[in-house]
Amino acid sequence: MKTALETNFAGVIFKNPLVLASGTCGFGGEYAGLFEIGRLGGVCSKGLTLRPRAGNTGVRIWETPAGIMNSVGLENPGVEAFISRELPNMKALGVKVVVNLGGHSIEDYLEGADLLNAADIDLLELNISCPNVKSGGMNFGIKAETAREVVRKVRAVTKHVLTVKLSPNAEDIVALARVCEEEGADGVSLTNTFLAMAVDIGGRRPVFDNVYAGLSGPAIKPIALRMVHQVAKAVAIPVMGIGGVATWQDAIEFIMAGADLVQIGAANFIKPSISLDILDGMQSWLDSQNITLEEVRGIV
């Protein structure tokens, strides 16, 4: 029997719409001893690249009013090591496994996607916010036509259900989402972090070695919510909402704005088990209204 929170995302059935966001929970096992992670709908892996990456030097995390900035730089063990060492543990969590894949060239994406074809995962989340080193460092996800090429080619290679993670720094995020849909994406995830900056006054220099970093947390929620609403109205494929979710009310807002699933990211650093607070709050609200999520999804 279908529950009030059960969610179908492009044919993948999640027990509830809550997913721990990429880069905020490791590979899930890091949190398994802290709370009952198996109650959630899914866990998204750290951003993977074809080969291992050590990540960025210098400061990686910086607290801001109502948020955090990060410049981790996709530190990860690489696709092959993930499949052999980390994936079995993720599968044992009892949640849907979402794998986030990045790349710095189209060839990286294609080889990574091909390797993952042999892996038992539930959803492939394509991170197109990575800089294309063959095109002067411009992110794949800034221009719709650049994104079109990588999505089309990955779609042709991967056998998995494919969602594309969109950058809020895109020239036109609605046009970007439409291009992903046209090229066969099964869903879209948005938003990734917002490009931001912090200054070390005493040192008279940027806080981050890379100068700019990604801003996340409650500060970005109203903007992310607006983008999710715009995209959900423009495409027929399902949407995974991301950006500043810290309470059950936040999650319900994203659902009402058209999101099918909701990722929880920066809030995990405030309280590792906050996702269960959100889950319980959503269930209590639905019970009090005697409704299911489907009855309010996309209602605004």
Sequence and secondary structure as in RCSB ss.txt:
>XXXX:A:sequence
MKTALETNFAGVIFKNPLVLASGTCGFGGEYAGLFEIGRLGGVCSKGLTLRPRAGNTGVRIWETPAGIMNSVGLE
NPGVEAFISRELPNMKALGVKVVVNLGGHSIEDYLEGADLLNAADIDLLELNISCPNVKSGGMNFGIKAETAREV
VRKVRAVTKHVLTVKLSPNAEDIVALARVCEEEGADGVSLTNTFLAMAVDIGGRRPVFDNVYAGLSGPAIKPIAL
RMVHQVAKAVAIPVMGIGGVATWQDAIEFIMAGADLVQIGAANFIKPSISLDILDGMQSWLDSQNITLEEVRGIV
>XXXX:A:secstr
   SS EEETTEEESSSEEE TTSSTTSHHHHTTS GGGSSEEE   B SS B   SS  EEEETTEEEE     
B  HHHIIIIIHHHHHTTTSEEEEEE  SSHHHHHHHHHHHTTS  SEEEEE  SB GGGTT BTTTSHHHHHHH
HHHHHHH  S EEEE  TTSS HHHHHHHHHHTT SEEEE   EEEE EETTTTEESSTTSEEEEESGGGHHHHH
HHHHHHHHH SS EEEES   SHHHHHHHHHTT SEEEE THHHH TTHHHHHHHHHHHHHHHHT  GGGTTT  
